[in-house]
Amino acid sequence: MTDTPATTSRDDDGIPPELARLRHSIDNIDAALIYLLAERFKATKQVGVLKAQRGLPASDPGREERQVARLRELARTADLDPVFAEKLLAFIVAEVIRHHEALAQDHAQDQQQD
Ligand SMILES: O=C(O)C(=O)C[C@]1(C(=O)O)C=C[C@@H](O)C=C1
């Protein structure tokens, strides 16, 4: 089998052009979401290192509360379901906290070895 690019004309064969156009747009949006998430995780990794170095807790419920309120409001303005926006943030933040905890553990182990 030969390699096929991510978006192939073969994928679009035999489907209505309008559907193909919309799927192309969806693929672009999905790509943007992946790049945006990667940037967000790069930033939160730096936060995790900083927190580990200073012995700060992985999670900050007050900050999360403010983020939820802000994103729910943004979602309303953008005509997106605020409940979905809150769930998405919770999903992402849970992963960030997992990373923070792993970084804190690594940092504690490094300290013990010194
Ligand atoms: O802002 C922080 O303190 C973070 O660790 C980042 C972040 C986030 O992903 O936005 C993650 C965990 C905290 O509970 C709050 C926010």
The ligand as an SDF file (V2000), in Angstrom:
LIG
                    3D

 16 16  0  0  0  0  0  0  0  0999 V2000
   -2.6990   28.0000   36.9390 O   0  0  0  0  0  0  0  0  0  0  0  0
   -2.2530   27.0310   37.5680 C   0  0  0  0  0  0  0  0  0  0  0  0
   -1.9120   27.1150   38.7570 O   0  0  0  0  0  0  0  0  0  0  0  0
   -2.1190   25.7350   36.8990 C   0  0  0  0  0  0  0  0  0  0  0  0
   -1.5530   24.8070   37.4500 O   0  0  0  0  0  0  0  0  0  0  0  0
   -2.7390   25.5640   35.5540 C   0  0  0  0  0  0  0  0  0  0  0  0
   -4.1530   24.9660   35.6480 C   0  0  0  0  0  0  0  0  0  0  0  0
   -4.6760   24.9410   34.1890 C   0  0  0  0  0  0  0  0  0  0  0  0
   -4.4610   23.9380   33.5100 O   0  0  0  0  0  0  0  0  0  0  0  0
   -5.2270   25.9570   33.7560 O   0  0  0  0  0  0  0  0  0  0  0  0
   -4.0640   23.5790   36.1950 C   0  0  0  0  0  0  0  0  0  0  0  0
   -4.2900   23.2880   37.5090 C   0  0  0  0  0  0  0  0  0  0  0  0
   -4.7890   24.2740   38.4760 C   0  0  0  0  0  0  0  0  0  0  0  0
   -5.7200   23.7070   39.3540 O   0  0  0  0  0  0  0  0  0  0  0  0
   -5.3110   25.4830   37.7970 C   0  0  0  0  0  0  0  0  0  0  0  0
   -5.0340   25.7980   36.5030 C   0  0  0  0  0  0  0  0  0  0  0  0
  1  2  2  0
  2  3  1  0
  2  4  1  0
  4  5  2  0
  4  6  1  0
  6  7  1  0
  7  8  1  0
  7 11  1  0
  7 16  1  0
  8  9  2  0
  8 10  1  0
 11 12  2  0
 12 13  1  0
 13 14  1  0
 13 15  1  0
 15 16  2  0
M  END
$$$$
